[in-house]
Amino acid sequence: MPEILDGAIRRAVVIGNGFAGAENQCIGLVRALGFSNRHFLFRVTRPRGGINRWLQWLPVSIHKKLDSIIRIICGKSRFQTPHKIGLSNVLEADARHIAMMARETFHKDGPLLVVASGRDTISVASSIKRLAPENVFLVQVILFTYSLLSLEAYVTSCKCDDSLLLKYFFVIAIAALCMLLSNSLRCPTQIQHPRFHLNRFDLVITPRHDYYPLTPHAQRQIPWFLRRWVTPWEPPGRNVALTVGALHQADSNALRAAASAWHDELATLPKPLLVVNVGGPSGNCPYGVDLANKLVVMLQNVLWSCGSIRISFSRRTPEKISKILVKAFATNPKVQIWDGEGPNPHMGHLAWADAFVITADSVSMLSEACSTGKPVYVIGAELCTWKFADFQNSLQKQGVARPFTGRENITESWSYPPLNDTSEAASQVIAALARRGWTIHA
């Protein structure tokens, strides 16, 4: 058997969950480590649509088994929507296959870097580490906090007839039984959240606000009988690297490429260019048409100081919110609205904008904008609760974002030390590798 040449990592495996917010963090990290063209993407997917939105707290393997039962009981009716997520040519993550690849190629290609993000990937990623502990370096990007209250909130807000609710609760009861059986029989299924232990991973990368539940203020908000369900349970250990926001792909090389690609469309726009990114309400950052109407008034108030405004909506933006902004600005010659058709201008906006206005719900969009060093204004931060409020407070304390008031003069720029979470996380990976005697192959 040939000797290992240098113990250098030459390739990476990314394990995603089909959601851009999670997968972009992994890909951003492997890019920062120099694996732009040397990584493979696998996915862990689960059934989606209909009642499945209530079952996201289940382990993926149990959820898939339960999905088969639901189809038998309910048929392919309004309980279900076809399961389509991601690209069809992305392989489903198989822990045994990836671990075997790591073992068989170890002496030729060195250790395998595995980077995973999202709760659904925890079981597969930790299984790879367990099956090939001497051949794999596992990095997990985690968002911790989980609570059963989200299920209760959804049920109470749902408009369903009694018979439909009875079926839903029957299915949930089956799910609970499946979880009890999986624990009592000690089957290989991993109850991923919140009962996972961070010592399964070589390195965990997570935002600092995910440790908000440990603060005295947060503890006072959690009923004592629910505290065991809310993670994390203890302060970060040596294998935990904390960031301010989310990792992403908007590094200097990506922004230079985007500036070139979008030059013809964006470079000629009158300055200053204000980019407005609208996300969508979430359980911990709820808003509706009131905030949209408020945003319209504020933008009209600052329009005089803008050369041009570009408005973009995310896939999570409710139609009732986007319609308000479209109706208000569709005929304004200073304002352009991306309608979702054609190439997504998001990276071009990051490269060419002079300032940003962003809704408070999106940690990813805020993290990307705050890495540019350009003025970032946030609307709706006062509506955020729990760890999202803690994140907003941290941005304002560091001076990287300010509340949007509608009284700003966009021609008056301001600056700050940009967030550099992705690069700093990459440095933490390199340092952790060095402790094992491994390096990144140049």
VOGU-3710 file (C-alpha; in Angstrom, 3 decimals, decimal comma):
1> mpeildgair> 0,000/0,000/0,000  1,505/3,396/-1,000  2,440/5,846/1,715  0,477/9,026/2,345  2,473/11,784/0,709  1,693/14,823/2,863  -1,620/14,443/4,734  -3,080/17,273/2,648  -6,790/17,538/1,838  -7,323/17,737/-1,916
11> ravvigngfa> -11,118/17,586/-2,253  -14,294/18,231/-0,324  -17,804/16,858/-0,095  -20,708/19,228/0,568  -23,874/17,780/2,080  -26,854/20,086/1,681  -30,574/19,941/2,306  -31,778/21,463/-0,958  -32,229/24,955/0,468  -30,073/27,745/-0,914
21> gaenqciglv> -29,608/29,404/2,489  -27,960/26,298/3,939  -26,042/25,114/0,881  -24,621/28,556/0,113  -22,935/28,530/3,522  -21,173/25,237/2,751  -20,150/26,279/-0,744  -18,958/29,663/0,500  -16,740/27,920/3,041  -15,216/25,430/0,592
31> ralgfsnrhf> -14,569/28,316/-1,830  -12,748/30,197/0,919  -10,649/27,066/1,517  -9,671/26,849/-2,156  -11,999/24,032/-3,252  -14,072/25,965/-5,782  -13,546/23,320/-8,453  -12,717/20,410/-6,169  -15,932/19,633/-4,318  -18,914/17,332/-4,814
41> lfrvtrprgg> -22,481/18,136/-3,761  -24,814/15,587/-2,173  -28,224/16,240/-0,633  -30,430/14,986/2,150  -34,035/15,555/1,090  -37,363/15,051/2,805  -41,025/15,125/1,667  -42,425/18,632/1,362  -45,768/20,353/0,932  -49,146/19,846/2,576
51> inrwlqwlpv> -49,015/18,285/6,024  -45,263/17,755/5,705  -44,711/21,330/6,849  -45,820/20,142/10,295  -43,383/17,252/10,317  -40,087/19,029/9,682  -39,090/18,411/13,322  -38,942/14,649/12,730  -35,721/12,879/11,762  -35,568/12,559/7,972
61> sihkkldsii> -35,669/8,755/7,942  -38,782/8,649/10,139  -40,372/11,442/8,109  -39,903/9,482/4,881  -41,436/6,345/6,423  -44,328/8,391/7,785  -44,822/9,948/4,354  -45,521/6,487/2,955  -48,147/5,927/5,662  -49,732/9,324/4,953
71> riicgksrfq> -50,029/8,481/1,266  -51,807/5,233/2,133  -54,209/6,909/4,588  -54,864/10,181/2,790  -53,928/9,543/-0,809  -52,262/12,166/-2,972  -54,781/14,828/-2,102  -54,404/18,219/-0,504  -52,273/16,581/2,172  -49,464/16,164/-0,337
81> tphkiglsnv> -47,659/18,000/-3,070  -45,160/16,385/-5,416  -41,718/16,264/-3,845  -39,457/18,403/-5,987  -36,423/20,057/-4,538  -33,076/20,975/-5,962  -31,588/19,551/-9,113  -32,357/16,044/-10,289  -28,687/15,345/-11,008  -27,635/15,910/-7,385
91> leadarhiam> -27,202/12,564/-5,644  -28,895/11,693/-2,358  -26,303/11,634/0,422  -25,396/8,057/1,404  -23,210/7,884/4,519  -21,831/4,410/3,767  -20,947/5,297/0,179  -19,187/8,553/1,123  -17,317/6,897/4,021  -16,177/4,076/1,753
101> maretfhkdg> -14,953/6,604/-0,821  -12,989/8,401/1,928  -11,334/5,160/3,083  -10,527/3,838/-0,397  -9,002/7,092/-1,686  -7,216/8,116/1,524  -3,728/6,952/0,476  -4,069/8,478/-2,978  -5,894/11,744/-2,266  -5,450/12,259/1,466
111> pllvvasgrd> -8,211/12,991/3,978  -11,700/13,976/2,845  -13,190/17,265/4,009  -16,940/16,946/4,615  -18,922/20,165/5,091  -22,614/19,936/5,925  -25,279/22,475/6,813  -28,815/22,221/8,074  -30,437/20,067/10,731  -31,456/17,398/8,210
121> tisvassikr> -27,816/16,669/7,337  -26,634/16,021/10,910  -27,429/12,303/10,968  -25,742/11,550/7,621  -22,716/13,731/8,348  -22,102/12,251/11,798  -22,537/8,729/10,373  -19,795/9,422/7,825  -17,513/10,499/10,654  -18,368/7,388/12,667
131> lapenvflvq> -17,727/5,058/9,700  -14,435/6,678/8,636  -13,041/8,531/11,679  -9,400/8,382/10,518  -10,121/9,487/6,959  -12,611/12,351/7,320  -12,583/15,868/8,740  -16,194/16,886/9,430  -17,369/20,495/9,592  -21,007/21,124/10,483
141> vilftyslls> -22,675/24,502/10,005  -25,531/24,501/12,501  -28,501/26,621/13,420  -29,360/25,368/16,885  -32,558/26,655/18,386  -35,633/24,501/18,073  -38,937/24,611/19,886  -42,190/22,690/19,788  -44,011/26,024/20,018  -43,724/26,500/16,260
151> leayvtsckc> -45,989/23,491/15,694  -48,587/24,846/18,121  -48,506/28,261/16,434  -49,084/26,735/13,029  -52,017/24,592/14,163  -53,787/27,464/15,894  -53,427/29,708/12,835  -54,524/27,047/10,331  -58,033/27,323/8,856  -59,188/23,711/8,530
161> ddslllkyff> -62,444/21,874/9,133  -62,716/19,475/12,078  -62,389/16,303/10,036  -59,214/17,565/8,413  -57,731/18,494/11,783  -58,582/15,062/13,146  -56,646/13,459/10,303  -53,725/15,801/10,868  -53,536/15,020/14,568  -53,875/11,300/13,829
171> viaiaalcml> -50,832/11,535/11,570  -48,904/13,526/14,196  -49,766/10,858/16,770  -48,306/8,219/14,451  -45,176/10,377/14,145  -44,805/10,536/17,921  -45,222/6,752/18,132  -42,543/6,291/15,461  -40,150/8,447/17,469  -40,808/6,459/20,660
181> lsnslrcptq> -40,268/3,176/18,851  -37,044/4,397/17,270  -35,671/5,295/20,690  -36,765/2,106/22,444  -35,477/-0,187/19,688  -32,225/1,801/19,308  -32,527/1,671/15,542  -29,877/3,490/13,502  -32,138/6,480/12,998  -30,632/9,572/14,612
191> iqhprfhlnr> -32,958/11,932/16,464  -31,145/14,874/14,958  -32,509/17,770/16,897  -32,264/18,837/19,633  -30,543/15,714/21,026  -27,308/15,788/19,067  -23,894/16,183/20,665  -21,277/18,490/19,212  -18,418/16,084/19,918  -19,536/14,137/16,853
201> fdlvitprhd> -17,967/16,837/14,692  -14,388/17,968/14,221  -15,592/21,563/13,964  -18,966/23,253/14,376  -19,542/26,683/12,844  -22,554/28,588/14,116  -23,667/32,206/14,574  -23,095/33,688/18,007  -26,800/34,496/18,364  -27,571/30,760/18,331
211> yypltphaqr> -26,239/30,756/21,899  -28,815/33,346/22,900  -30,950/30,674/24,696  -28,204/30,421/27,342  -28,518/34,075/28,318  -30,472/34,989/31,483  -32,913/37,041/29,405  -33,716/34,060/27,174  -33,983/31,620/30,090  -36,684/33,790/31,630
221> qipwflrrwv> -38,716/33,462/28,431  -38,624/29,657/28,290  -41,050/27,684/30,503  -39,060/25,265/32,659  -40,739/22,191/31,152  -39,614/23,207/27,629  -35,979/24,023/28,398  -34,738/20,512/27,619  -36,103/20,926/24,077  -34,266/24,154/23,356
231> tpweppgrnv> -30,604/23,932/22,374  -27,767/24,598/22,944  -27,523/23,396/26,528  -23,956/24,466/27,315  -21,440/27,160/26,265  -19,386/26,607/23,100  -16,488/24,176/23,407  -13,115/24,119/21,698  -14,561/22,614/18,519  -17,119/25,430/18,094
241> altvgalhqa> -16,317/28,484/15,955  -18,689/31,428/16,382  -19,611/33,901/13,648  -21,642/37,099/13,660  -23,882/36,118/10,753  -24,217/33,467/8,073  -21,469/32,199/5,788  -21,939/32,991/2,087  -20,366/33,049/-1,362  -20,090/36,818/-1,790
251> dsnalraaas> -16,299/37,000/-1,506  -14,105/39,510/-3,341  -13,574/37,235/-6,336  -17,296/36,588/-6,689  -18,099/40,305/-6,461  -15,477/41,172/-9,087  -16,959/38,576/-11,407  -20,479/39,883/-10,727  -19,390/43,468/-11,338  -18,115/42,440/-14,756
261> awhdelatlp> -21,145/40,294/-15,599  -23,661/43,003/-14,645  -21,644/45,988/-15,882  -23,810/46,783/-18,897  -27,051/46,715/-16,923  -26,036/48,340/-13,642  -22,965/50,522/-14,227  -24,907/53,115/-16,211  -27,651/53,621/-13,602  -27,694/57,077/-11,956
271> kpllvvnvgg> -25,886/57,167/-8,611  -26,299/56,581/-5,780  -27,899/53,203/-6,399  -30,065/51,998/-3,496  -30,811/48,274/-3,543  -33,881/47,109/-1,620  -34,033/43,394/-0,722  -37,386/42,137/0,547  -37,531/38,708/2,162  -40,544/37,152/3,849
281> psgncpygvd> -42,064/36,987/7,324  -40,994/34,183/9,666  -42,089/32,888/13,051  -39,449/34,961/14,855  -39,707/37,970/12,560  -43,377/38,361/11,629  -44,667/41,180/9,450  -47,291/41,810/6,814  -48,790/44,516/4,644  -48,322/47,149/7,359
291> lanklvvmlq> -44,544/46,891/7,040  -44,822/46,915/3,233  -46,862/50,123/3,334  -44,361/51,613/5,779  -41,513/50,690/3,445  -43,280/52,400/0,527  -43,595/55,660/2,485  -39,966/55,522/3,638  -38,641/54,885/0,135  -40,719/57,741/-1,234
301> nvlwscgsir> -39,183/59,974/1,437  -35,579/59,110/0,451  -36,209/58,948/-3,301  -35,028/62,530/-3,767  -31,518/61,561/-2,600  -31,265/58,466/-4,817  -30,067/58,336/-8,375  -31,905/55,031/-8,809  -33,513/52,254/-6,779  -33,560/48,518/-7,560
311> isfsrrtpek> -36,076/46,342/-5,677  -35,802/42,550/-5,469  -38,066/40,000/-3,825  -37,083/36,586/-2,517  -38,884/33,303/-3,053  -40,343/33,753/0,439  -41,945/37,146/-0,256  -45,754/36,893/-0,018  -47,561/38,155/-3,094  -49,633/40,583/-1,016
321> iskilvkafa> -46,397/42,320/0,038  -44,742/42,405/-3,391  -47,946/43,759/-4,983  -47,925/46,787/-2,673  -44,391/47,747/-3,716  -45,011/47,037/-7,398  -48,182/49,158/-7,390  -46,381/52,053/-5,680  -43,253/52,131/-7,879  -43,990/50,351/-11,166
331> tnpkvqiwdg> -44,317/53,627/-13,114  -41,580/55,564/-11,308  -38,683/56,162/-13,727  -36,145/56,075/-10,869  -37,222/52,630/-9,660  -36,604/49,228/-11,250  -38,221/46,053/-9,879  -36,859/42,601/-10,645  -39,848/40,414/-11,499  -38,118/37,085/-10,954
341> egpnphmghl> -37,617/36,486/-14,666  -34,174/35,962/-16,154  -30,872/35,807/-14,251  -30,998/36,702/-10,567  -29,276/40,107/-10,145  -28,484/39,560/-6,452  -24,695/39,276/-6,833  -24,698/42,164/-9,286  -26,582/44,253/-6,749  -24,023/43,440/-4,060
351> awadafvita> -21,259/44,551/-6,422  -22,816/47,751/-7,775  -25,049/49,074/-4,975  -24,071/52,179/-3,038  -26,398/51,330/-0,130  -28,907/48,667/0,905  -32,306/48,502/2,572  -33,071/44,943/3,742  -35,954/43,414/5,663  -34,872/42,073/9,050
361> dsvsmlseac> -35,993/38,464/8,491  -33,044/37,349/6,344  -29,800/36,632/8,182  -28,207/35,574/4,879  -29,030/38,747/2,921  -27,917/40,937/5,808  -24,684/38,986/6,248  -23,842/39,343/2,550  -24,606/43,073/2,456  -22,657/43,731/5,673
371> stgkpvyvig> -19,595/42,060/4,127  -19,382/44,799/1,453  -18,581/47,679/3,819  -21,397/49,731/2,240  -24,251/51,341/4,219  -26,885/48,772/5,258  -30,278/49,881/6,561  -32,688/47,398/8,159  -36,463/47,635/8,242  -38,562/45,571/10,641
381> aelctwkfad> -35,859/44,795/13,231  -38,172/45,905/16,037  -40,560/43,079/15,074  -37,960/40,341/15,540  -37,970/38,173/18,642  -35,766/35,592/20,313  -32,323/35,050/18,758  -33,214/37,101/15,652  -33,608/40,170/17,839  -30,219/39,355/19,367
391> fqnslqkqgv> -28,705/39,189/15,857  -30,165/42,593/14,937  -28,819/44,094/18,149  -25,338/42,720/17,430  -25,297/44,274/13,939  -26,247/47,674/15,308  -23,780/47,490/18,203  -20,957/46,726/15,758  -22,035/49,610/13,550  -22,472/47,485/10,429
401> arpftgreni> -26,225/48,179/10,085  -28,630/50,944/11,059  -32,428/51,096/11,335  -34,120/52,477/8,221  -36,140/55,545/9,196  -37,012/57,170/5,859  -35,109/60,316/6,873  -31,771/59,215/5,403  -29,803/61,086/2,765  -28,502/58,244/0,592
411> teswsyppln> -25,812/60,507/-0,909  -24,172/60,623/2,535  -22,261/57,379/2,774  -20,755/55,774/5,892  -18,445/52,841/6,373  -17,440/50,177/8,887  -15,113/47,179/9,109  -16,961/44,650/6,901  -18,110/41,346/8,324  -15,627/38,674/7,310
421> dtseaasqvi> -17,277/35,564/8,732  -16,582/33,205/5,837  -12,865/33,940/5,674  -12,551/33,769/9,463  -14,412/30,448/9,526  -12,006/29,103/6,886  -9,094/30,110/9,119  -10,701/28,189/11,979  -10,956/25,096/9,753  -7,279/25,369/8,805
431> aalarrgwti> -6,294/25,727/12,469  -8,388/22,708/13,472  -6,850/20,664/10,642  -3,382/21,610/11,838  -4,173/20,203/15,277  -4,679/16,841/13,551  -1,515/17,229/11,474  -3,449/17,848/8,249  -3,317/20,739/5,778  -5,132/22,098/2,741
441> ha> -3,432/21,188/-0,540  -2,580/24,397/-2,397
//
